[in-house]
Amino acid sequence: MINKRKPRHPGALIKRQYLEPLNMTITQLAENLGVSRKTLSEIINEQAGITPNMALRLASAFQTTPELWLNLQQKYDLWCAAQESEAWKDILPIDLHAC
């Protein structure tokens, strides 16, 4: 079942929960994470997703787990995919006990 409300993109969470309260710039965080400013900016501005590598970096920096970041991204991606097309709703279940 797909949630009706759009999940928050992980980049928005980074901005609201970490950058703003810590009064930290994208450039400062990018340096801390060992990534380019452009890479982090694309995530913060919701134009790119969290990769497993970035999840490991964020988990180390913010003392969370990589799974947290990947789960947030997965929920966001699934919601977006469900909104792009409804063709998936027409797929009939396969009777796995018929074989």
Helices and strands as residue ranges (DSSP letters): H 10-14, I 15-19, H 20-22, H 26-33, H 37-44, H 52-62, H 66-84, G 87-90
